[in-house]
Amino acid sequence: MNFDITLEKNGFIADSSKTYLVGNAAPATRRLVQIAQQAMWQGIEAVTFRTINPSGRSLIVLDWFLNTTSVKA
């Protein structure tokens, strides 16, 4: 079961997701969830984050986003 919560307020978006195994999940299912979580954290660790301050607001953004869109710090 996956819970995915997205909040939006004043132009800011926050997203969170959590997966739970329900009942007696098969070993292959447990392994898939474990590998997916490890891959997610490896991906997060591989990117660089930067704090920018447009209009007096501090934001933490991915450098990847800054370099692939028209948004510039």
Sequence and secondary structure as in RCSB ss.txt:
>XXXX:A:sequence
MNFDITLEKNGFIADSSKTYLVGNAAPATRRLVQIAQQAMWQGIEAVTFRTINPSGRSLIVLDWFLNTTSVKA
>XXXX:A:secstr
 EEEEEEEETTEEEEEEEE   SS  HHHHHHHHHHHHHHHHHHHHS EEEE GGG  EEEEHHHHHHSS   
